[in-house]
Amino acid sequence: MRLLLSIYDRLYPEKKAIDVTAYGEVLLDMISREEAPLKECVNFTRYFGGSPANVLVNLQRLNNQTAFISRIGDDAFGEYLKDILKDERVDLDCLQIDSSAATPVIFVNKSKATPSWLAYRGADINIKIEDSIYKKIDQSSIFFVGSFILSENPARSTALKIIDYAVENDTLLAFDPSFRASLWPEGEKGKKIIKDIIAKSDFIKPSLDDAEHLFGKDTPKNYLKKYHQCGAKIVILTLGKDGVLLSDGKNEPLHIEVFSEKVIDVTGAGDSFWSGFLSGILRSLSIKESARLGNAVAAFKIQGVGALSSIPPLMEIMSYYNISPAERGEN
């Protein structure tokens, strides 16, 4: 039975072998060295990428145990990404290797605002259901899913089966609803699938851009209402330099300002927010304090380049920003 949550609630997730298992893509981010429109960029640097993978690596660095359900090509770039995941100690029992499709690559322009990108898909869309995946969900306190992976089958149908399994077994579900019709063969019809998953989720974290792509142009508060009308429980609407709005659909939405004005590169800022937020939930901080922790981790992230720029230890971040200490132990 799913919980009716307030932004002031504390949750006490059952401690399991895996804190967070994520489903989705790991890929090569080619980020431009110039701050310019993507078509004008000439020089690119290779970075580890893919939203779910970024979330997991940052969670590991914040002293959590994670596992990854994904698929890479049997190629040099796949080996490069796999080696990083191994070095970060992410559980790769459910990482599949594809001998017929390449590891995906995305080109991104360096930006202090929302970056532009161009995706070349590959092995990521071929994730297949396996019994080992269900076993991994049984071992997990939280299941995280991004949206990029949902746009094509068979990865989409695999995701929907796992999501239903997680929900039926009362695993907390965190979902990043970043719909872009251009990625979906069905175009605008893909919105229904995104909305169906929103209704099953405990936490969602859309950006203003995400909200506009899903609902059209509107105000932040109206976006919150529309997400709750879809069945969303806790909505974290990110506002870029203006922070986040946190809403449960019952209390007045809470505005949390950004913690740092120094911005070098926003690539992966949302992923680092997720890692801080979920770290807070796992340690039974209130949802409000967990969102503040998400902001704190993102504040350190945007001061470097690439989705995996370094962040301090968790307790140091919490102390620096005066966030209530963990309740689940000195992690």
Beta strands, then each sheet from edge to edge (+ up, - down):
strand 1: 18-23
strand 2: 27-32
strand 3: 44-49
strand 4: 66-73
strand 5: 91-98
strand 6: 105-108
strand 7: 117-120
strand 8: 140-145
strand 9: 172-175
strand 10: 203-204
strand 11: 234-238
strand 12: 244-247
strand 13: 254-256
sheet 1: 5+ 4+ 1+ 8+ 9+ 10+ 11+ 12- 13+
sheet 2: 3+ 2- 6- 7+
end
